[in-house]
Amino acid sequence: MKRVYFDHASATPVDRTVLKSMKPYFIENFGNPSSILIEEGAIPHRAVEEAREEIAFLVSASKDEIIFTSSATESNNLAVKGLALANRDRGRRILFSDIEHYSIINQADFLRGIGFEIDFVKVDINGMLDMEDLKRKLTKDTILVSVMHANLEIGTIEPIKEIAYFLKEHNILFHSDGAGTCGTIPVNVKDLNVDTMTISPHQFYGPKGIAALYIKKGVRLTPIVQGGYQEMGYRAGTENVPAIVGFGKAARIAMEEMDKRVEKLTLLSKRLWEGLASSIDYIHFTGHPEKRLPGHVSFWIEFVEGESLLLWLNLNSIASSSGSACSSNVLARDETGLKASHVLTAIGVPPEICHGSIAFSLGKDNTMEEVEHALSVMPGIVKRLRDMSPLYERFKKTGVRDYKL
Amino acid sequence: MMPQGPYSDIVMDHFMNPRNMGEIENADAVGEVGNPACGDVMKLYLKIEDGKIVDAKFKTFGCGAAIASSSITTEMIKGKTIDEALKISNEAVAEALGGLPPAKQHCSVLAEEALKVAIEDYNKKKGSG
């Protein structure tokens, strides 16, 4: 069996057409896009602007509302820090959802250090933002709320439009991390009514090392990288032209193929979900059953540890990801990173059993044969790991779990 | 062997082909330890005759490093006296595995602790029996 890649939420392969579009900008059209008065700079400058147009089109924004950055992490930092700094005269309180990406959550300490108050809004068992908790935590001092569009660990798509319209009534800025959705499902930033949104192409067959931030016209935002006046003064630094060109091309292809991709992914993930549910006992699916990313199937399995499951899947030619603490920071310098996934604990999975979680995120090139392969190997792997588990041994003998469900 | 990121070939070998996995009925000593930081749980069963470990088995709920640490520990202690076994440090376990990534050193510590808890259990049973 050739390798089966079910980890598209981490990264997708660069589309060959995308790669082809990038190549001339390494050697032939290598000029600095800021040097627009000479032909060598004007060509890459035009290419950057064309890509900006494609990305604006992808999310129904205007061209001058799209800023290029180096990553979704940088976009999230530019949005949150930039909005906070530019609007601190209005208030100091900022709210994040409990399941934000680390590139949002890990800004909390920095922001607290410069005088902001950070609080977190709960999500329900399906990972949907708890609107009542949001309302409870709003104060007159609240200037900004950040809620991701879709969570890549559990697949849930958040009610961004509903949240945005509520926040507008209170004149509160709203950032949404759209790394998991832009290019994957239809996204219209005007309709969603967000002030800023992160867009990242490596989830839709574009290159890594590039991302964008949508900044709604009229929204005040302080740059966090100081230097030249690139990107309309919002983000200094010479643009990564080949990657931007690839990003634009990937956005164009995503627009053209989105319906077809969604249809295929829905079919494959339905079979995967049903097959797992019928062949493995004590399996618990995570995320919202319907409002979820197409092709995303996430679950945790009792009495099985996630990293071991991930390693065995890998040995059976299947690439996936695990919310297991043990797999998330294998290369950490020490054990400080070995905490249960904050996303799983936020949706109420007991910390002791978060370690059995796995996410399969399918892509446009996956096939039903690959899904069937995964379904054929999973029960055997689970049995093998359970046979080795003292927790399962105890459960079989006593019917009692070591934890509360 | 397929590349396995941070793990040595020895770790992967013990992960894929764990030695001495299972339970010992009427074991002379049982030691179970867990690491709340990571969620691993390790259970070690010993059969001891005349102060010598004649059989050792394990069950582990945990990551690749935890399973490999348990497996190699059972190999290292079989045939040793209790005193000799107690001298096996977590560093020795990690070294025998060809090294562990820094974040996974705690798995070898868990194996050393499971062994100590099992021997404590043996001494307790012996004292009371």
Interface residues (C-beta under 8 A of the other chain):
Chain A: F303 E305 E307 S308 L311 N314 L315 S324 A325 C326 S327 N329 V330 L331 A332 R333 D334 E335 G337 L338 K339 A340 P351 E352 I353 C354 H355 D387 M388 S389 P390 L391 Y392 E393 D402
Chain B: M2 Q4 G5 P6 F15 M16 P18 M21 E23 E32 P36 A37 C38 G39 D40 V41 M42 K43 K59 T60 F61 G62 C63 G64 A65 A66 I67 P101 P102 A103 K104 Q105 H106
